Amino acid sequence: MANEICDGRMPEREPHIEVRGLELGYKGRPILSNMDFTVGRGDVFVIMGGSGCGKSTLLRAMVGLLEPLAGDVSYDGMNFTRAERSERSEMLRRFGVLYQKGALWSSMTLAENIGLVLGEYTELERDEIREIAAFKLALVGLAGFEDHMPGEISGGMQKRAGIARAMALDPEILFLDEPSAGLDPITSRRLDELILTLRESLGTTLVVVTHDLESLLTIGDNSVFLDRETKSILARGDPRDLLEHCTHPQVQAFLRRGDEPSKAGAKETVS
């Protein structure tokens, strides 16, 4: 029998991403099943849950790095899962992805890391690529760091540089896998502010995998909660609304870690 899903308040926005009946696994071993949810245009959509629940697995399937056992992922009504290779390639250009460790090339400067993407997918001249790379770095607060190597900057700056590279092709959707992992609390909060700024200034839809409680209550306005035991969704909607109204014990235990429900209002305090 399917688990009852706790539905919290959701933003009333045009659907941008639709996941229907998605089942995921490796070598015949099921990881997730019955994945059904919608990401609205302009949402900061959080994929949350405890360790090993399949958060990154779901993100990998959404960007085409893992083929589902069943079900579909659609973007603006176009079926990404069943698209021909050429169609899927064109759709992929609308995505930007920040992987968990930033995944910057250590032998390239920050500008060269961003320029690599522009050089592969555009016909821009070298000077134009350099100019765009500088602009993207400025957007994330790294103006003047074009010629720095990844090893010369802090972990938080590396994450911001990774976001700049993910934004190289002006994507409609940014996928961020554990953006605050390994960062100190102050740097994590600055990254949260950057995420909200990108959404507000560029209208970007963001899908964020995180287990950082303060972060997800600060930036998220829509979400799914994945459960390792049932391999399914236990709750979906605004995480602050789920904190207040969802009665699933697992969801409450996750969202009330440290017994700090006052964080539910954190979003309004971020400038």
N, C-alpha and C positions, 0 to 999 in steps of 0.2 A: 504494500500500500504506500502511495506516495506521501511524503511528508507535507504537512500543511505549511505554506509559506506565509510569513508575517510581512504584510505589505505596509510600509510607512508612506508618508507624504512624498510625492514626487514632483519635480518641476514640470510645468505645463509647457513643453517645448516640442517643436517639430522633431520627429524621429530622425536620428542621424545614423545610428547603428542598431540593427535588430538581430538578436541571437535567438534561434528557435530550435528546440529539440536537440541541442548539441550534446553529444556524448564523446568523451575523450579518454584515451588510454594509451599504454605502451605495451607492445608485444602481447596483445590480448588481455592485458590486465587493466580493468577499468579504473579510471582516476576520478572522473566526473560524469554525471548523467543528468538528464532533464534540465539542461541549462536553457532558461527562457527569461530574457530581459531586453529592455530597450534603453538605449543611451540617447538622450535628446541633444539637439544641436546646441552647443555652448555649455553642456554639462561639464562639471568636474566629477567624473564618475569613478568611484573607488571600488576596487575589488579587494575585499578584506576577509580576514579569517586567520585562524591559528597556523602555526608552522605545519607544513606538509599537507595543507588542504587543497592544493592545486591552483593557487593564485597565478603563479607564473606560467603554469601549463595552459590555463585559460587565455592568458594574454598571447602566448605563442600561437595558439590556434586562431586568435582574432587577426593576427598579422600574417598568417599563412606559413608559419614555420612548423606547424604540426597539423597534419590532415586529420579531421575528425572521423570517428567511427560511424557517426550518424549526425544528422542535423545540418543547419546552415547558418552562415553569418552573412548579413546583407548590409550594404552601405548605400544610403539614399535610394533604397528600393532595389538596388542591383545586387544579385546573388554573387558574393565573392567566392564562396566555397565551390560553386559549380561553374565558375567562369572559365572560359578558354585561357590559355597561358598568356596570350597577348592582351586580353581584357584585364586579367588579373594584374599584369605588369603595369598597365596604365592606372589601375586603381591604387596600386602600391605607391605611386608617386604622390598620392594625396596624404600619405602617412609619414610621420616622423617617429622614431623610436629611440628612447634612452634606455640602454640595457643596464642591468643592475650595478655593474662596476664602471659605468661610463664608457668603456670600450674604446678609448682614444688610442690612436697609434702613438706609441711612446717615442718613436724616431722622427715624428713630424711635429712642427710647431702647431699651435692652436689654429692659426689661419690656414695652414696646409691641411689639417684634419677636415676643416669645413670645406676647403677648396676641392678636396678629393671627391666629395659628393657632387659639387657643382660641375667639376670637370667631366664626370662620368655621365651626367644626365642633361647637360646643357651644352650649347655651342658658344658660350661666353669666352671672351678673350681673357688672358691672364690678369691684366690690370682690373678688369671688371670683376673677376672672381675674387681678387684681393679686396676690392672695395666692398663687395657684398659680405665677405667673411668678416671684415672689420665692423660692418653694420650689425651683423648677427651677434657678434661678441659684445658690442655696445648694448644691445637689447637686454642682455643678461648681466649687465654690470661689469663687463670685462674689457672696456675700452682701453686701448694701449697695451693689451697683453697679446697682440697678434703673433709676436715672434717668440713668445715663451714656449718652452717645452712642457708637456704634461707633468713631468717629474719636478718641475720648478715651481709648481703652484700647489695650493692646499687641496684637500679632498673635496671640500665644498666648491671651490673654484673649478675643479675638474668636472663635478656634476653639472655646474652651470655651463661649462664649455661643451659638455655632452648634449645639453639641451640646445645650445646654439647650433651644433652640428645637426641635430634632429630637425631644426627649423630651417635648414639651408634651402630647401625647395618650397618654402612657404606652405607647409602642409595644413590641411583642414583639421587633422586629428593628430594629437600627440599621445603616444603611449609611453608611460614612464614606469619602469620596473624598479620598485623600492628606491625611489630617488633620495630618501633621507638615510638609507642604510649606512652605518659607519660614521655618521656625522654627529658632532656635538649638538646639544639642544638649541643653542643660539643660531648656529649655521643652519640647522634644520628649519627653524622658524623663518629665516631669511629666504630659504628656498620655497617655503610655503607662500610667502608674499610674492615671490617671483611667479609662481604658478598662477596665482589669482590675477596678477597684473597681466600676464599673457592672455588669460581668458577675457579679461575686461577690455584690453586695448586691441587685441587682434581677433576676438570672437572665436578663438580656437576651442574645439572640443577636446577634453583631456580625459584619458583613461589611465588611472593611477593604481598600481599594485602597491599596497602598503599594509604593514601591521602596526605602524606608528600611531598610537591612539590619539595623541594631541594633534598630529598632522591631519588625520582623516576627519576628525571633528571640526577642524579649522577650515579645510579646503573643500570637503565633499558636500555636494548638494544632491547626489544620487549615489546608490551603491548596491552591491550584492554581498551577502555574507555567505561564504562557502564553509561547509562542514565536512571535516575529514571522515567522520564515522559513516555518515549517510551518503557521502560523495555527491551531495546535492546542495541547492540553495535553501537556506533556512529563512533568510530575510532579504528584503530589497527596499530601497527608498532612501530618503534623507537620513544619514546616520544619526543626526541629533534627534530626529523624530523616533527612530528605532530605539535610541537610548531611553527615551521617555515612555514609549508605549509598547514596544515589542515584549512579549512575555516568554519567548523561548529562553530557557535557562542558559544555553550555550552562548546566545547572543548577548544576554545581559552580563554574563561572566566576562566576556571579551571586552565589552564597551565600558564596564565599570571597574576595570583593573585599576588598583590604587584608590578606588572609591573617591573619584574626582569628577562627579557629574557636572560640576560647575563649568567644566570645559565645553559643555554643550553650547554655550553662548560665545565661544571663542571667535567664531567667524566674524561676528559683528565688530570685534575689537581690532581686526587687522586692517591697517590703512592701505 
